[in-house]
Amino acid sequence: MTKHEKLTDEKINYFKKQLLEMKKENEELINKNKDIRPNDAIGELADYDNHPADMGTEQFEQERDAGLDMVIKERLQEIDAALNRIENGTYGYSEKSGKPIPIERLEAQPMARNLVEEEE
């Protein structure tokens, strides 16, 4: 496909299916992280008089998990925004210039909002 070719309904449905699958995977990651977190490690550490190194490790792991959750939630917001653009007919067009986004870019990044050269 050429980069100026209009997105067909078939291609839009392809991207919608891909975005829905990405959304499902990210939601599963968030739920999985919630299931893993119930302070299992803290209980184990309590048996060892809360050694400062163990508490530091636990704090690091909690901060890392919170950071990963934030990244996943931001990705979910981008996916939802792309799905909204599909619903309102603006998917595949740059939010900055209104120009068509090349299909190659959408295949690499289905959540793309702008042309590569417009990204900051």
C-alpha positions as CSV (number, residue, x, y, z in Angstrom):
1,M,0.0,0.0,0.0
2,T,1.2,3.5,-0.7
3,K,1.5,5.9,2.1
4,H,-1.2,8.2,0.7
5,E,-3.7,5.4,0.2
6,K,-7.0,5.8,2.1
7,L,-7.6,3.3,4.9
8,T,-10.2,0.8,3.7
9,D,-12.9,-0.5,6.0
10,E,-11.2,-3.8,6.0
11,K,-7.9,-2.3,7.1
12,I,-9.6,-0.2,9.8
13,N,-11.3,-3.4,11.1
14,Y,-7.8,-5.0,11.1
15,F,-6.4,-2.2,13.3
16,K,-9.5,-2.3,15.5
17,K,-9.1,-6.0,16.1
18,Q,-5.4,-5.5,16.8
19,L,-6.1,-2.6,19.3
20,L,-8.8,-4.6,21.1
21,E,-6.3,-7.5,21.5
22,M,-3.7,-5.1,22.8
23,K,-6.2,-3.7,25.3
24,K,-7.1,-7.2,26.5
25,E,-3.4,-8.1,27.0
26,N,-2.7,-4.9,29.0
27,E,-5.8,-5.3,31.1
28,E,-4.7,-8.9,31.9
29,L,-1.3,-7.6,32.9
30,I,-2.8,-5.1,35.3
31,N,-5.0,-7.8,36.9
32,K,-2.1,-10.2,37.1
33,N,0.0,-7.6,38.9
34,K,-2.9,-7.0,41.4
35,D,-3.1,-10.8,42.1
36,I,0.6,-11.1,42.7
37,R,1.1,-8.1,45.0
38,P,-0.6,-9.1,48.2
39,N,2.4,-8.5,50.4
40,D,3.8,-12.1,50.1
41,A,7.3,-10.9,50.2
42,I,6.7,-8.7,53.2
43,G,5.5,-11.7,55.2
44,E,8.6,-13.6,54.3
45,L,10.8,-10.7,55.3
46,A,9.1,-10.3,58.7
47,D,10.6,-13.7,59.7
48,Y,14.1,-12.3,59.3
49,D,13.8,-9.2,61.6
50,N,13.2,-6.8,58.7
51,H,16.8,-6.5,57.6
52,P,17.4,-3.1,56.0
53,A,18.5,-4.6,52.8
54,D,15.4,-6.7,52.6
55,M,13.2,-3.6,53.2
56,G,15.1,-1.8,50.5
57,T,14.5,-4.6,48.1
58,E,10.8,-4.7,48.9
59,Q,10.5,-0.9,48.5
60,F,12.3,-1.1,45.1
61,E,10.0,-3.9,43.9
62,Q,6.9,-1.9,45.0
63,E,8.2,1.2,43.2
64,R,9.0,-0.8,40.1
65,D,5.6,-2.5,40.1
66,A,3.9,0.9,40.5
67,G,5.9,2.3,37.6
68,L,5.0,-0.7,35.4
69,D,1.4,-0.2,36.2
70,M,1.6,3.4,35.3
71,V,3.1,2.6,31.9
72,I,0.4,-0.1,31.3
73,K,-2.4,2.3,32.2
74,E,-0.9,5.0,29.9
75,R,-0.8,2.5,27.1
76,L,-4.4,1.5,27.8
77,Q,-5.4,5.2,27.5
78,E,-3.6,5.4,24.1
79,I,-5.4,2.3,22.9
80,D,-8.8,3.7,24.1
81,A,-8.0,7.0,22.3
82,A,-7.2,5.1,19.1
83,L,-10.4,3.1,19.4
84,N,-12.3,6.3,19.9
85,R,-10.7,7.8,16.7
86,I,-11.9,4.7,14.8
87,E,-15.4,5.2,16.1
88,N,-15.5,8.9,15.2
89,G,-13.9,8.4,11.8
90,T,-10.6,10.2,12.5
91,Y,-8.3,7.2,12.8
92,G,-5.4,7.2,10.5
93,Y,-5.2,11.0,10.3
94,S,-2.7,13.2,12.1
95,E,-4.2,15.1,15.1
96,K,-1.7,18.0,14.4
97,S,-2.0,18.4,10.6
98,G,-5.0,16.3,9.5
99,K,-2.8,14.6,7.0
100,P,-3.1,10.8,6.5
101,I,-0.8,8.7,8.6
102,P,1.1,6.2,6.5
103,I,-0.2,2.7,6.8
104,E,3.3,1.4,7.5
105,R,3.4,3.7,10.6
106,L,0.0,2.4,11.8
107,E,1.2,-1.2,11.3
108,A,4.2,-0.5,13.5
109,Q,2.3,1.7,16.0
110,P,-1.5,1.3,15.7
111,M,-2.0,4.0,18.4
112,A,-0.2,6.6,16.4
113,R,-1.8,10.0,16.6
114,N,0.6,12.0,14.3
115,L,3.1,11.7,11.5
116,V,6.6,10.7,12.6
117,E,7.9,14.1,11.7
118,E,5.3,15.8,13.9
119,E,6.2,13.9,17.0
120,E,8.1,16.0,19.6
